[in-house]
Amino acid sequence: MVIRYNRKTGDRIVREYPGQNGYANAVSDPDFRKDMGKHLGDWELAVIGSDSFDSIRTTHSRYFTGRDVTPIHA
């Protein structure tokens, strides 16, 4: 899963990569690779692997405090 998280507003954009190769697919995503290592202002970019979305919501709860502003096509 790739999460773009706005530290100031709590807004987030989430893109899921299901399956056994999900983490590898996430770090290979062209949008992630384009922004990796860049200063994104208030936005933080995180790649998180887990067995379920619910696990990530629990272990990384701060990423889920604001609004989900994920575009429909993401």
C-alpha positions in Angstrom: 0.0 0.0 0.0 1.2 3.5 -0.8 -0.1 6.3 1.4 0.3 10.0 0.7 -0.4 11.7 4.0 -0.8 15.4 4.6 0.8 16.1 8.1 -1.0 19.4 8.3 -4.6 18.4 7.4 -4.6 14.7 8.0 -5.9 14.1 4.4 -4.7 11.0 2.7 -4.5 9.3 -0.7 -4.3 5.5 -0.5 -3.4 3.1 -3.3 -3.6 -0.6 -2.5 -1.5 -3.3 -4.1 -3.1 -6.6 -3.2 -1.6 -10.0 -3.4 1.7 -11.7 -2.6 3.7 -9.2 -4.7 1.8 -6.2 -3.4 4.8 -4.5 -1.7 7.1 -5.1 -4.7 4.4 -3.7 -7.0 4.0 -0.6 -4.7 7.6 0.3 -4.8 7.7 -0.2 -8.5 4.8 2.1 -9.2 5.8 4.9 -11.5 4.0 7.5 -9.4 5.8 6.4 -6.2 9.2 6.2 -7.9 8.7 9.7 -9.3 8.1 11.2 -5.9 10.4 9.0 -3.8 13.1 11.0 -2.0 11.5 14.4 -3.0 10.6 17.1 -0.5 6.8 17.1 -0.8 6.0 20.0 1.6 3.3 18.9 4.1 2.9 15.6 2.3 4.5 12.4 3.5 4.9 9.3 1.2 4.9 5.9 2.8 4.9 2.3 1.5 3.5 -0.2 4.0 3.2 -3.9 3.6 0.8 -6.0 5.7 -1.5 -9.0 5.5 -4.6 -6.8 5.7 -5.9 -3.2 5.3 -7.3 -3.4 8.9 -3.9 -4.3 10.3 -2.5 -1.1 8.7 -5.3 1.0 10.0 -4.4 -0.3 13.5 -0.6 -0.1 13.4 -0.4 3.1 11.4 -3.5 4.8 12.7 -2.2 8.4 12.3 -2.5 8.0 8.5 -6.2 7.5 8.9 -7.2 10.5 11.1 -8.3 12.9 8.3 -10.2 12.7 5.1 -9.7 10.1 2.4 -9.1 12.3 -0.7 -8.1 9.4 -3.0 -9.2 10.0 -6.6 -11.6 7.3 -7.9 -9.1 6.2 -10.5 -6.3 5.6 -7.9 
